[in-house]
């Protein structure tokens, strides 16, 4: 199982996850995607703002209905961290164990299951935990950390990696790959950030767009 998390919001976690799912399906693998909880804004007339939900994007890539990706009861109509959105809407609180227990995978089996968290690695996912707690509860085979590539990237990646690696259970050897999303090889800051993270910190890095096949290779163990 693959866990996709991010250094923050709007870094492109869902886009990266969808590209990965599409690539894996092209290789003939059976995939499934799960978004334990999602939140989004709606307009005055109940129309959704900001385009497709994460579950819709992931479901399109995995070949599943959005309600399979994220249960309707975990889709919160306020653009806040899911447990905060639930509280703002007057809905019941929930725990990490609740979210993990609700992840129903296809009965006929899959080759790769993908779970995408909300926000950054320390963003609340439930009343009692963040994405690091989700990582501990899920025990994934691989963690994908998505970040942008510009100013501030080194700091946000280092802080996020520290949080993930120091989570009890993950320090035993769950591999983490950093995805520099929206990477432009002609952009000096992007190039220098990549070089610093590689040479100084030794992180395993994939740049997107461009290295989609390399990310899929890491997932399949090629």
HELIX and SHEET records of a PDB file:
HELIX    1   1 UNK A   13  UNK A   26  1                                  14    
HELIX    2   2 UNK A   54  UNK A   62  1                                   9    
HELIX    3   3 UNK A   66  UNK A   69  1                                   4    
HELIX    4   4 UNK A   72  UNK A   74  5                                   3    
HELIX    5   5 UNK A   82  UNK A   88  1                                   7    
HELIX    6   6 UNK A   96  UNK A  101  1                                   6    
HELIX    7   7 UNK A  131  UNK A  138  1                                   8    
HELIX    8   8 UNK A  153  UNK A  165  1                                  13    
HELIX    9   9 UNK A  188  UNK A  199  1                                  12    
HELIX   10  10 UNK A  212  UNK A  220  1                                   9    
SHEET    1   A 6 UNK A  31  UNK A  34  0                                        
SHEET    2   A 6 UNK A 112  UNK A 120  1                                        
SHEET    3   A 6 UNK A   2  UNK A   6  1                                        
SHEET    4   A 6 UNK A 142  UNK A 147  1                                        
SHEET    5   A 6 UNK A 175  UNK A 180  1                                        
SHEET    6   A 6 UNK A 204  UNK A 207  1                                        
SHEET    1   B 2 UNK A  38  UNK A  39  0                                        
SHEET    2   B 2 UNK A  75  UNK A  76  1                                        
SHEET    1   C 2 UNK A 124  UNK A 126  0                                        
SHEET    2   C 2 UNK A 129  UNK A 130 -1                                        
END                                                                             
